[in-house]
Amino acid sequence: MTSSDSSRTARLAANIPDVRPLDGIRSLKVKLSLVVLVSVTIAVVITWWGLQKELGPTRSFPLAIIISLAFTLIIARGMTSPLRQMTAAVQAMSEGDYSQRVRATSRDEVGQLAVAFNSMSEEIASADQIRRDVIANVSHELRTPVAALHAQLENLVDGVIEPTPATLNTALVQTERLSRLVSYLLDLSRIEAGAAELKISEIDVLDFLDDAVGSLTMLDAGKNIEFVVDVYPEDLTLHSDPERLRQIVTNLVQNSIRHSPYGGTVYVTARAEDDEIVLEFLDEGPGIQKEDREKIFQRFARGGPNSTTVNHPTSGGTGIGLAIVRWAVDLHGGTVQALDSLHGARIQVRLPSAPHVHQRDEENKLT
């Protein structure tokens, strides 16, 4: 067959309508059997009709063959349409386009493959979007403190500004922001790798919160924030992983600090309720919009202008801290949610008094 014949055949196939009358049949073998049966029946009927019309075998047989092949080609094109669509979609994926989807109306093995392919495409597109978000957000978050530090140090070296305590404190704040981002990224990499486990020990809640919150009082960036820790009863204890619990408290208190006004108050409370320990973190900031209350616990989430979403442009957050909070809470078998508050943000964490360690590492990964 010459190249012109091949191109002519391709054009002919492209003009064949995409007819799919057998989509309701669940078995590909049954479909093929029906196509063969109907094709043979058509050939027999056309041959019989031609002989009855005295067309003779030389004209009846070719006519029967042509009509049977035309029927088979039309039906086969509809049956294999998802395969051709998948081929085109894979080629598009190789060029970075993950938006292609396959029409999955067939109920047979090819249709099931099309459904699986669409699901895989969505997963790949989601993973690619997350990768892009990670690069974009981390680049943005790194660029801001690095640029600020560079300008600050350049002014100090050139003698434009004096190394006063206020100047050095500004540089320290940017350094702490960089350190916090690196810490978040390290935590995130361990989570994604599934390298997470709980090391349970008994914790005195009041002493733990006093220590954890006290270590963060120097991070208020000169806002003169008051920190209030209230535990009831005072001898309340919790069986938890101290490192993961400190992650929860640190990230939530830092989030409250970022959104608190100058001279504001951050409240950290703990109480026993049935078989759970309830921790609450309240601030006097702008609060969290209802539509953002679930979103803020997703990586690199973005909220509205009045939201305390950690990736808001004015917040100085990375969009990772609260996602790590949710992961650490889930790891303990607890829950975390943003609740209504008269003013500011109110985030509640519920942890079981004796958490059960997850059996599968996959359950410990961020979604």
Order of alpha helices (4+ residues) and beta strands (2+ residues): alpha-alpha-alpha-alpha-alpha-beta-alpha-beta-beta-alpha-beta-beta-alpha-beta-beta
